């Protein structure tokens, strides 16, 4: 398929990274295959996660086709860009067509990006996962690759004013070893294992993160279990967390 729009968008994003002087640390990028289909399942903590999740596939020279909510495609600015980059719209009321479109793309050797939590996690932990990413990987025989991001929520996340002028922010991107679910595997077991691996990667990213909050008021971006003031998972209702 033609990709005239995607490369310029990537170049623009990389320029923005340099202007902001983001300290991006990618580990495990070798787990993204250089050829063939794959499903990347990433945690969701910010509105910049699409860009950074795709950035982790750059060493393998892959373009990630993300599954994103239909409303983004309806936007007059974002919509043409999303369609031009061949991302896949998801209608949450009727998701079968988008699921089939993702399966077809995987069969054609594309890398599909999924945020299986479905919404941004305001507790900055891995929420309960939807099972679609594991089912897609199993149905097409492609690897399921867990990923975790940490840091971009400090720039722009749900419920906080965006701060895209903040410079020198550290961003950790950890790519885990692939899973190879089969059609014989129970979906709930695959999803539970994916959750465990994503949380393990996120825990490691948080432990290795070089920056610390600058006082109590700045501790909002740390999860409660690490002493931050982000709400604990039980304190975030489904309505609060809808994106």
N, C-alpha and C positions, 0 to 999 in steps of 0.2 A: 504494500500500500504506500501511497505517496506521503512523504513526511516533510513538506516544505515549511510548515509552521513550527513543528516541534523543535528543531535545532536552533532557530533564532530565539525561541522562548528560553531554552536552556542557557544560551549565551547571555541573555539579559539577566537571568537569575544569577549566574556566576558573577556577572558584573556587580549586581546588588550585594552579593556575599562579600566581594572585595571592598566595596564602598563602606559597608558596615563593619568590615574587618572581623567577620565571624570566624571564630576559632573552631573549625569543623574537624572532628576526629571520626573517621570511618574505620571500623574494624569488622573483618569478616566478609568484605566485599567479594572475595573469591568464591563465596557460596552461591552467588548469582550466576547461573550458567551463561556461557557465551553464545549458545545456540539452543533452540528448542523452547517449548513452552514452560512456564513456571508460574506459580501463584505466590506473591509476596503478601504476607499478613503482618501488618504493622499496628502498633498502638497509636492512639489518637489523643494528643494533648494540645494541639494548636491548629490555627488556620493555615500554617505554613508546612504542615506535615506532607502534603502532596509533593511539594518541591523537594524536600529533603529526602523523602523516601526514594524518589526518582533519582536523586543525586547519588545515592549509594549504588545504583545500577550502572553508573557511568563508567567505572573501571572495566566492566564487562562489555561496554559499548552497547547496552540495551536501552531501549525506550520503553518505559512502563506505561501500560494502558490502565488508567484507574477507573474503578467503579465509583461513581459519585452521584449524589442525589439530583433528581430531575430539575429541581429549582435552579441549580447553577447553570444548567444548559439553557434555561429560559431567560437568563440575564443577557441584556443587549451587548455587553462587553465580553463577559466571560464565556457566554454560550458559543459564539463562533470560534473562539480559541479552543475550547474543550472539544468541539466537534472536529476542528482541524487537526488536533493531536490524537484523534480517534479514541478518546476516552469513552466510557460506556455509561449512559444515563440509567439511573435506578429509580423507578417509581415504587415507593414503599408500599403502595396499595396493590400493585400488580407487578411483582418482581420477576415473574417467569420469563418474560421476553428478554430482560437484561441478563438473566442467568444463562439463557440459551445463547445470547450474543457473546458472553464471556467464554462459554464452552467452545464456540466456533473459533474465537480468537486464539484460545489455547491450542486447539487442534492445528491451527495455522502457524504455530510456533511463537506466539506472542507471550510477553510477560504481563500478567495481570496483577494490578495492585489493589489490595482490599484492606479496609479498616474494619475488622470484624466486630469491634465494639459498637459500630454504627454511629456513635456520637462522640463528641469530645468528652473525655473523662475529667471532671472537675476536681476529683480527688487525687489525680495524678498517679493512680494505680491502674492496673489492667482490669477493666470492667468485665462483666459476663460477656462471652463472645457468641455471636451468631455462627451457625455451623456451615454457612455457604462456602467458605474458602476451602475447607477440608473436603466437602462434597465435590467441588469443581476439580480439585487436584486428583481425587480418587477416580472420578468419571473419565478423566482424560489421561491418566497415568503420568502426570507431571509432578515434579517436586513441589512441596509446600514449604516455603521459606519464612521462618519467624524473624521479625525485626523489631527493634525498640529504638525510639528517639527520646532524647532528653535535652532540654535547653531552649527549644524554639518557643515554648509557652511563655517565656519571659518577654518575648517580643509582641505576641498577639495570641490571646486565647479567649475562651468564652468567659464573659462576666468581668473582664478587665479591660481598661482602655489600652488600645494598641500603642506600642512604643517602638516604631520602626526606625527611629533615629538613634536608638541605643547602640553603641558600638562595643566591640571586643567581647561580645557574648559567646561563651563556649557552647558548642553543640556536639553531643555525642550521638553517633549512629552505629548501633551494633547489629550485625547480621548473623543469625544463628545457622547452625548446620541444618540442611534440608531434612524434612520428613517425607516419607513416601507412602502415604495412605493408599489402600487398595479398596476395591468395591466390596471386599469381604469384611472390612473393618467397620465397626459400629460408629456412626457419626458422632455420638456423644462422647465416646472414648477418644476419638481423634481430636475433638474440640477441647476436651479437658487437657490433653497432652499439649496441644498448641498453647492454651492459656498458661500452663505451667512454664513452658519454654519462654514465652513472651515476658512473663513476670520475672523470670530468672534473668533475662537479658536486661530488663528495665532496672531491676535491683542492682545489677552490676554497673550499669551506666550511671545510676545515682551515686553509688559508692565511689566510682572513679572520677566523678565530676569535679573539676578543679575549682569552681567558684562556690562561694558561700554567701548566704544572705547578709546584707549590710544592715544589721539590726532587726528588731522585731517587726517593723512595718514592711520590711523587704522579705519576710519569711513566708509570704503568701504562696510562693512558687515551690515550696517544699511540702511533700505529703505529711499528714499528721503523724504517721508512724516514725518519721525521721525528725520530729520536733517542729515541723512547720505548721502554719496556720491554715493550710488548705483543708477543706472539709473531709472528714472521714467518709469512706464509701457509704456507710449506713446513713449519713446525714444528707446525702444527695438524693432527692426524689427523682423519679423518672421524668416528671414534668420539668424540674429544674435542669436536668441534664439533656433535654431534647435539643438538638442542634438544628 
